[in-house]
């Protein structure tokens, strides 16, 4: 008697280890061929699965590599369901995080197959290389802003504590590349976007069980992708599910507290708040000029452990309010994994903030030029605008369905002038007309990408006065005119240096420390 072929659901049962037999011959479709999509395909081919990648476009070298490793490639639009995908009838479809849930091919996959994201696949195969008695634990981090800096800080703290740690995920290094590293790691610090979290399950073999987790803050973002603010927040809240040791939340952001309260965590997991003031027992915070731990101190009711000083933060360019919050969040995550306070301080003292995050470009004639191109939404721009006294504000880009009105209402009346870039400039112009009609508004008319920043810098220089900061804090995505926020920031810096010639200081790439 010949056994019936397993159903797709049955075929996926028990795929909770790199060494599970079920990977061999598994029929898999991969949607998208960016860095994440390629890492998925490469991993599955190594596991022995039959892999077909579908993508609207892809770099030619990636397509060639797919052929070398033995994966199939179908170049096709994904805004309608490819006939080849229907004919393939895959056991599982793995969706790259750029594809939104309302995409037609994603919706077909949900209705006709099983859908995973790359994070779920990485969790299932995390035990390929094990340095200790078990696979390396994960520390997971999300939030509207500050994810990358906090991820890097947390990793630095683990490394200062003597652990082999790595930053991965949304920070640019696919988690699947990390779990296949032949040397292995002691801990993975995983930055998670709302897109990745959307596709993560909260139960079953593919549900991540983080050692510690954090949602740094919440403000409306990516609404066109998620469909609503509620869906965006629901995705972010998944970061706390099944956490083992500590759910780290922002004491100044009630939404993150509610997320922790509603999360289904492992028994004994603690809620640890971080905030700018004196910490309550169980939290981390600041007492005078000292960052303190009252969460993991032996007698936290009556004492605290010193983690670092404000002077340490100033030395590292981390003393602005939003950067201090990132340090506190990272310290709470590291302390949850028993990293000693001395290692945390050492990591802070040696840390350098990421490029394009309140990064000093130059100072000349009493005017400071700062690149915060990474402020891709109003919440991020709020943090940088609040860090400077008098600003000439360069703003604009793609607003992704997010309302900029509140940001302009709060800061617009106090800026020296505003320089508007981007193709989606209507919301900014309308907001300034409504809330700050007396502020000079200069528009960049150049459509050529090469000319946008030179014109923006000329406009800014024409109105800036000694003591001012010219701040690139676009509050919007970059893809209308630039390749990425990094491309936007680099073009800004180049335009500043070109404009100033040799009459500038501070152009060594260090953080502004604002």
C-alpha positions in Angstrom: 0.0 0.0 0.0 1.4 3.4 -1.0 1.0 6.1 1.6 -0.8 9.2 0.6 1.4 12.3 0.0 1.5 14.5 3.2 -0.5 17.6 3.2 1.4 20.9 3.2 0.6 21.4 6.9 1.8 17.9 7.8 4.9 18.4 5.7 5.9 21.3 7.9 5.4 19.6 11.2 8.6 19.2 13.2 10.7 21.6 11.2 12.2 23.1 14.3 15.8 22.3 13.8 18.5 22.7 11.1 18.9 18.9 11.3 15.2 18.0 10.8 14.7 15.6 7.9 11.7 17.4 6.5 13.7 20.1 4.8 14.9 17.8 2.1 12.7 18.1 -0.9 10.4 20.7 0.6 8.7 22.7 -2.1 9.3 26.4 -1.3 8.5 29.6 -3.1 10.4 32.8 -2.1 8.9 36.2 -2.8 11.5 38.9 -3.4 15.2 38.8 -4.1 16.8 41.5 -2.0 19.5 40.6 0.6 16.8 38.9 2.7 15.3 36.9 -0.2 18.7 35.7 -1.3 19.6 34.6 2.2 16.4 32.6 2.4 17.0 30.9 -0.9 20.6 30.1 -0.1 19.6 28.7 3.3 16.9 26.5 1.9 19.0 25.1 -0.9 21.7 24.2 1.6 19.0 22.4 3.6 18.0 20.4 0.5 14.7 22.1 -0.4 13.5 22.7 -3.9 13.4 26.5 -4.2 11.9 28.9 -6.7 12.4 32.7 -6.2 9.9 35.1 -7.7 10.8 38.8 -8.0 9.8 41.8 -10.1 13.4 42.7 -10.6 16.7 41.7 -9.1 20.4 42.4 -9.4 22.0 40.3 -12.2 24.7 39.0 -9.9 22.0 37.7 -7.4 20.2 35.9 -10.3 23.5 34.4 -11.4 24.2 33.1 -7.9 20.8 31.5 -7.7 21.6 29.5 -10.7 25.0 28.5 -9.2 23.5 27.3 -5.9 20.7 25.5 -7.7 17.6 27.6 -7.1 15.1 28.5 -9.8 14.3 32.2 -10.6 11.2 33.6 -12.2 11.2 37.3 -13.0 7.6 38.5 -12.8 5.5 41.2 -11.4 4.1 40.4 -7.9 1.2 42.8 -8.0 -0.8 39.9 -9.6 -0.4 36.2 -8.9 2.2 34.6 -11.1 0.9 31.6 -13.1 4.2 29.8 -12.3 3.5 30.2 -8.6 0.0 28.7 -8.9 1.4 25.8 -10.9 4.2 25.2 -8.4 1.7 24.8 -5.5 4.4 25.3 -2.9 4.4 23.7 0.6 5.4 27.0 2.0 5.9 30.6 0.7 8.5 32.8 2.4 7.8 36.5 2.0 10.4 39.1 2.0 9.5 41.9 4.5 9.1 44.6 1.8 5.9 43.0 0.5 2.8 44.3 2.3 0.0 42.0 3.4 -2.4 43.6 0.9 -0.2 42.5 -2.0 -2.1 40.2 -4.3 0.6 37.5 -4.4 0.9 37.5 -0.6 -2.9 37.2 -0.2 -2.9 34.3 -2.6 -0.1 32.6 -0.6 -2.0 33.1 2.7 -5.1 31.5 1.1 -3.4 28.6 -0.7 -0.3 27.7 1.2 1.6 28.4 4.4 3.4 31.8 4.7 6.5 32.4 6.7 8.9 35.4 7.0 12.7 35.1 7.1 12.7 35.5 10.9 10.5 32.5 11.4 12.8 30.4 9.2 15.9 31.7 11.0 14.4 30.7 14.4 13.6 27.2 13.1 17.2 26.6 12.0 19.0 28.6 14.7 20.8 25.5 16.0 23.0 24.9 13.0 26.1 26.1 14.9 26.0 25.9 18.7 28.8 27.2 20.8 27.4 26.2 24.2 24.9 23.7 25.5 22.0 25.3 23.5 21.6 27.5 20.5 22.5 31.2 21.1 19.7 33.2 22.7 18.1 36.1 20.9 17.5 39.6 22.2 14.9 41.3 20.1 14.5 45.1 19.6 11.9 47.2 17.8 10.3 50.6 18.0 9.5 53.5 15.6 12.8 55.1 16.2 16.2 54.3 17.8 16.2 50.6 16.8 19.6 50.6 15.1 21.5 52.6 17.7 20.0 50.5 20.5 20.8 47.3 18.7 24.4 48.4 18.2 24.7 49.5 21.8 23.3 46.3 23.2 25.7 44.3 21.0 28.7 46.4 22.2 27.6 45.8 25.8 27.6 42.0 25.3 30.9 42.1 23.6 32.4 44.2 26.4 31.1 41.5 28.7 33.2 38.9 26.9 30.5 37.4 24.7 30.6 36.8 21.0 27.6 38.8 19.9 26.2 40.1 16.6 23.7 42.7 15.4 21.4 41.4 12.7 18.0 41.5 11.2 16.6 44.8 10.0 20.0 46.4 10.8 21.2 45.1 7.4 22.7 41.6 8.1 20.1 38.9 7.5 19.6 36.7 10.5 19.9 33.6 8.3 23.4 34.6 7.4 24.3 34.9 11.1 22.8 31.5 12.1 24.9 29.9 9.4 28.2 31.5 10.5 30.6 28.6 11.0 32.1 30.1 14.2 28.7 30.7 15.8 27.7 33.3 18.4 26.9 33.5 22.1 24.0 35.9 21.6 22.1 37.4 18.6 20.8 41.0 19.0 18.0 41.1 16.4 16.6 44.4 15.2 13.0 43.8 14.0 11.0 46.1 11.7 7.2 46.2 11.9 7.2 44.4 8.5 9.2 41.5 9.9 7.1 41.4 13.0 3.9 41.2 11.0 5.0 37.9 9.4 6.2 36.4 12.7 3.9 33.9 14.4 3.3 34.0 18.2 2.9 30.3 18.7 4.2 27.0 17.3 7.7 25.9 16.2 8.4 29.1 14.4 7.6 31.5 17.2 10.6 33.3 18.5 11.4 32.9 22.3 13.6 35.9 23.1 15.7 36.1 26.2 14.8 39.8 26.5 12.9 42.1 24.3 12.2 45.8 23.9 9.8 48.2 22.1 11.5 51.6 22.4 8.6 53.8 21.4 5.6 54.0 19.2 4.4 56.7 16.8 2.5 56.3 13.6 4.6 55.0 10.7 4.3 52.7 7.7 0.6 53.2 7.7 0.3 52.6 4.0 2.0 49.1 4.5 0.0 48.0 7.5 -3.3 49.6 6.6 -3.9 51.3 10.0 -2.2 52.6 13.1 -3.8 49.7 15.0 -2.3 47.1 12.7 1.1 48.8 13.0 1.0 48.7 16.8 -0.2 45.2 16.8 2.8 44.1 14.8 5.2 46.0 17.1 3.6 44.3 20.2 4.6 40.9 18.9 8.2 41.6 20.0 7.2 40.9 23.6 5.5 37.6 23.0 7.1 34.5 24.7 9.9 36.6 26.3 11.9 34.7 29.0 13.7 37.2 31.2 12.7 40.8 30.7 10.3 42.9 28.6 11.9 46.3 28.4 9.5 49.2 27.9 9.6 53.0 27.8 8.1 54.6 30.9 7.3 57.8 29.0 5.3 55.9 26.3 2.2 54.3 27.8 1.6 52.3 24.6 4.7 50.2 25.2 3.7 49.6 28.8 0.3 48.3 27.6 2.0 46.0 25.1 4.0 44.4 27.9 0.9 44.0 30.1 -1.0 42.3 27.3 1.9 40.0 26.1 1.9 36.3 26.7 5.3 35.7 28.2 7.2 32.9 29.9 6.4 32.6 33.6 8.8 34.7 35.7 9.5 37.2 33.0 9.8 40.7 34.3 8.7 44.1 33.0 11.6 46.6 33.2 11.0 50.2 32.4 13.6 52.7 31.2 13.1 56.5 31.4 14.9 59.8 31.8 14.1 60.3 35.5 14.8 58.6 38.8 14.0 54.9 38.3 11.4 53.1 40.4 12.4 49.7 41.8 12.5 47.4 38.9 13.5 50.1 36.3 16.5 51.8 35.0 16.9 55.6 34.8 19.0 58.6 35.7 19.8 60.0 39.1 21.5 63.4 38.8 24.4 62.6 36.4 24.4 58.8 36.8 22.6 56.1 34.8 21.3 53.6 37.4 20.0 50.1 37.5 17.2 49.4 40.0 15.9 46.4 38.1 18.7 43.9 38.6 20.4 45.3 41.7 20.4 42.8 44.6 18.5 45.1 46.9 16.6 47.2 44.4 14.2 48.6 46.9 16.8 50.7 48.6 19.8 50.8 46.3 20.9 51.0 42.7 23.9 50.0 40.5 25.8 52.6 38.6 25.9 51.8 34.9 27.5 54.9 33.4 27.6 58.7 33.8 26.3 61.6 31.8 30.0 62.5 31.2 30.5 59.1 29.6 27.6 59.8 27.3 28.9 63.2 26.4 32.2 61.7 25.5 30.6 59.2 23.1 28.1 61.6 21.6 25.1 60.0 23.3 24.0 62.7 25.7 21.0 64.0 23.8 17.7 62.9 25.4 16.8 60.4 22.7 20.3 58.9 22.7 20.2 58.6 26.5 17.0 56.7 26.3 18.6 54.3 23.7 21.5 53.7 26.2 19.1 53.0 29.0 17.1 50.5 26.9 20.3 48.7 25.8 21.6 48.6 29.3 18.3 47.0 30.5 18.5 44.3 27.8 22.2 43.6 28.6 21.5 43.4 32.4 18.7 40.9 31.7 21.4 38.7 30.3 23.7 39.3 33.4 26.2 41.6 31.7 28.1 43.4 34.5 27.7 47.2 35.0 31.5 47.7 34.4 31.1 46.2 30.9 28.1 48.4 30.1 30.1 51.5 31.0 33.1 50.3 29.0 30.8 49.8 26.0 29.3 53.3 26.3 32.7 54.9 26.6 33.9 53.3 23.4 30.7 53.7 21.4 30.3 55.8 18.2 26.8 56.6 17.0 25.7 55.4 13.6 26.1 57.6 10.6 23.2 59.9 9.6 21.8 60.0 13.1 22.3 63.6 14.4 25.8 63.4 12.9 28.0 66.5 12.8 28.9 67.4 9.3 30.7 70.7 9.8 30.9 74.0 11.7 31.7 77.2 10.0 31.1 80.9 10.8 29.2 79.9 13.9 26.8 77.7 12.0 26.5 74.0 12.7 25.5 71.6 10.0 23.9 68.3 11.2 22.8 65.2 9.2 19.8 63.4 10.7 18.8 61.8 7.4 17.8 58.7 9.4 14.9 60.7 10.8 12.5 59.1 8.2 9.3 59.9 10.1 7.9 62.7 12.3 8.6 60.9 15.5 12.4 60.6 14.7 12.5 64.2 13.6 10.9 65.2 16.9 13.9 63.8 18.8 16.4 65.8 16.7 14.5 69.0 16.5 14.2 69.0 20.3 18.0 68.7 20.7 18.9 72.0 19.2 18.0 75.6 20.0 17.7 77.6 16.8 17.3 75.5 13.6 17.1 76.0 9.9 15.2 72.9 9.1 15.6 70.8 5.9 12.4 68.6 5.6 10.5 66.6 3.1 10.4 63.4 1.1 7.8 60.6 1.1 5.5 60.8 4.1 4.1 57.2 3.7 0.6 58.2 4.8 1.9 59.7 8.1 0.6 63.1 9.2 3.3 65.8 9.6 1.0 68.5 10.9 1.6 67.9 14.6 5.4 68.1 14.1 5.1 71.4 12.3 2.7 72.7 14.9 5.1 71.9 17.7 8.4 73.1 16.2 7.5 75.2 13.1 7.0 78.5 14.9 10.4 78.4 16.5 12.6 77.5 13.5 14.7 80.2 11.7 13.5 79.0 8.3 12.4 75.8 6.6 13.8 74.4 3.4 11.4 71.9 1.7 12.7 69.1 -0.4 10.9 66.0 -1.9 8.1 65.4 -4.2 5.4 65.0 -1.5 5.8 68.6 -0.2 2.1 69.6 0.0 1.6 68.4 3.6 4.7 70.4 4.8 3.7 73.6 3.0 0.1 73.4 4.2 1.2 72.7 7.8 3.5 75.7 7.8 0.9 78.0 6.3 -1.5 76.9 9.1 0.8 76.8 12.1 3.8 79.1 11.3 2.8 81.5 8.6 5.6 83.9 9.5 8.5 81.5 9.1 10.4 81.8 5.8 9.7 78.8 3.5 12.2 78.0 0.8 11.5 75.3 -1.7 14.0 73.2 -3.6 12.8 73.2 -7.2 15.6 70.9 -8.6 14.2 67.6 -9.9 17.6 66.1 -10.6 18.9 64.1 -7.6 22.4 65.5 -8.1 21.1 69.0 -7.7 18.6 68.6 -4.8 21.1 68.9 -1.9 23.3 71.6 -3.4 20.2 73.8 -3.8 18.9 72.9 -0.3 22.3 73.8 1.2 22.4 77.1 -0.7 18.9 78.0 0.6 19.9 77.1 4.2 23.1 79.1 4.0 21.2 82.2 2.8 19.1 82.4 6.0 21.3 80.7 8.7 22.9 83.0 11.3 25.8 82.4 13.8 24.5 80.1 16.6 22.0 78.3 14.3 22.0 74.6 13.4 21.2 73.7 9.8 19.4 70.4 10.4 18.6 67.8 7.8 15.7 66.0 9.6 13.4 65.1 6.7 10.6 63.4 8.7 10.0 61.3 5.6 11.3 58.4 3.5 13.9 59.1 0.9 12.9 57.0 -2.1 11.2 59.8 -4.0 14.6 61.4 -4.9 17.3 59.3 -3.3 18.5 55.7 -3.1 18.2 55.5 0.6 18.4 57.6 3.8 22.1 57.0 3.7 22.4 58.3 0.1 20.4 61.4 1.1 22.7 62.0 4.1 25.8 61.5 2.1 24.7 63.9 -0.6 23.8 66.5 2.1 27.3 66.2 3.6 29.0 66.4 0.2 26.9 69.5 -0.6 27.8 71.1 2.7 31.5 70.5 2.2 31.4 71.8 -1.4 29.6 74.9 -0.2 32.0 75.6 2.6 35.1 74.7 0.8 38.0 74.6 3.3 36.3 76.9 5.8 34.9 74.2 8.1 35.6 72.1 11.1 34.1 68.9 12.4 33.9 67.0 9.2 35.5 63.8 10.5 32.3 61.8 10.6 31.9 61.9 14.4 28.5 62.2 16.1 27.3 65.6 16.9 26.3 64.4 20.4 23.2 66.5 20.2 
